[in-house]
Amino acid sequence: MATVVSIGSINLDLQMRIDEPPGAETVRAHNFSRLSGGKAANRAYLARLLEHQATLIGMVGSDDFGNEVLAPLSGIGVDVNGVGVAQGVATAVAIIVVPPDGKKRIVFASNANEVWSESDIGLAIRALASAPRDAVVAMDCEIAAHACAALLDAAIERGARVVLDPAPPAHALDESVRRLWSGVYAFTPNEEEAAALTGIRIDSEEDVVRAARCLHDRGVALAVVKRSDGGCIAVSDDGVIAVRVGKVDVVDSTGAGDAFTGALAVALAEQRPLDAALRFATAAANLAVTRWGSQPAYGRRDEIEAWSAKLTTERIDG
């Protein structure tokens, strides 16, 4: 059994469905849900669902939402001892509206995700240090930039393979974080994030390859851009790989990117070949969008493996 340490945002998702895209008028919603969410929480949940050890590192507020968010994670066996509590601050909240096309709209209050004291960072670093030496670290930048930089630096210093979801790009581009890019093993931006990180306008597959190459040239060993069609493009020293997907019936895209990054971290921890790791991550994300929610939508191993078997990889020139 491998270990994935997931560092980053933790929040309560308040989700609802609507029958038409929102405009200026009041829109009636249905299927309201309160769910555990946040990029780091979602990745940790998936790693544990895939029967590996998972450690979550992040911040919640000193409110009932904090307990509500952590309950399903600790319930499935995620180690939450590395989660700090920001006193007098609310837990982060995401209000998620899902229209018929499944492409969610999110209003996000970062709250405790942005409140990190030196003692909170110390707690997080100790939790990281207690993980096995071969643990894969999956991170995002949806926390205070100074905390992101400190924890990323600590992960790199201990020699961990770090899979970084560089969202939001503004935090990933903060100089304190950017200077550490060359120590990151894998980047997993989507197309919009890749464009923001590189300054390359993305209108075609060729543009995606250019953006991934740009990130690779900046020292990232494996630059993976998640495609809007559900596939991905990856650039490494071994060349360019595309994962091709068929038609996916999207119900709710919430948490799909987290499923990709979490599953990629799991696949790397399992020492899978790169082609297989990329198919596994893509399958996890594709499966997630066919169901409602984020963590409740994540597939178990047999489901992801079955979906992965339907995908193809292609070595391409770029």
Secondary structure as UniProt FT lines:
FT   STRAND          3..7
FT   STRAND          11..18
FT   STRAND          29..37
FT   HELIX           39..49
FT   TURN            50..51
FT   STRAND          53..61
FT   HELIX           64..76
FT   STRAND          79..86
FT   TURN            87..88
FT   STRAND          92..98
FT   TURN            100..101
FT   STRAND          105..109
FT   HELIX           111..114
FT   HELIX           118..129
FT   TURN            133..134
FT   STRAND          136..140
FT   HELIX           145..157
FT   TURN            158..159
FT   STRAND          162..165
FT   HELIX           169..172
FT   HELIX           175..178
FT   TURN            179..180
FT   HELIX           181..183
FT   STRAND          186..187
FT   HELIX           191..198
FT   HELIX           205..217
FT   TURN            218..219
FT   STRAND          222..226
FT   TURN            228..229
FT   STRAND          232..236
FT   TURN            237..238
FT   STRAND          239..244
FT   TURN            254..255
FT   HELIX           256..269
FT   TURN            270..271
FT   HELIX           274..288
FT   TURN            289..290
FT   HELIX           295..297
FT   HELIX           301..308
FT   TURN            309..310
FT   STRAND          312..316
//
